[in-house]
Amino acid sequence: MPSTQKHTRNRTATTQRIVDALEELLAEGGIDGVSISLLAQKADISKVLIYRYFGGLDGLFDYYLRLGRIVPQYSVALLEQMRPITPTDLAPIWSGQALQLFRRVRASRSARELLMATVKEHNPLADVVSQAQDAELTRMVGQLAFVEGADYQATSAVLLGALSHLTIQAQQNRPMIGIDLRTEAGWQRIEAAVSLIYKALGRLATDSTTTQIATRPQGFETTSW
């Protein structure tokens, strides 16, 4: 095997071990429980490699959050397939992707810990996590907007921000307006309400005279992430 291919293969395998170690440490103790020494120990590698590949914890967290393990990565082909055929398809696309995203977050302890980090104050590493995560959410929202002439960013900030807060409340075993967020029944109520809100927003976009909806020809079914 050529040396360049072997190097690439080794680097890919080592990077995966570092990412796996990061997820384990996050699940065990949040971002405060992550250090270069512990990562190297858990991944069974030299600390030098972590610095060489990522430059430090800032670079590693930024890399991890842009992998698509938390906020999905959509290919051009998939986005075209997801594009609404009719304006009434907007609501299920919006609600489906938002709810699926937070189901994944709720199912992953490391993802929940990263979400918790976004509300930490006076913590440089938490700032890196927050900025990288916001950049990924901004990208996702822009890709799934499928509308022009509406402030989809502000609307998404309200809805995704609310889901983020509710997820953090659940992580801390706290209710919201009497709803037990530790239970599946509680989240079913939340998801039903979110779907209803997106349905109303989709209807507003359809009825608006200033909003344009980018639909596509019929022939494909909407695909979920």
Secondary structure, DSSP 4 states (H G I P E B T S, - for coil): --HHHHHHHHHHHHHHHHHHHHHHHHHHH-GGG--HHHHHHHHTS-HHHHHHHHSSHHHHHHHHHTTTSSSPP--HHHHHHHS-SSGGGHHHHHHHHHHHHHHHHHH-HHHHHHHHHTT-SS-HHHHHHHHHHHHHHHHHHHHH--EESS-HHHHHHHHHHHHHHHHHHHHTT--BTTB-TTSHHHHHHHHHHHHHHHHHHHHHHHH-SS-EE----SS------
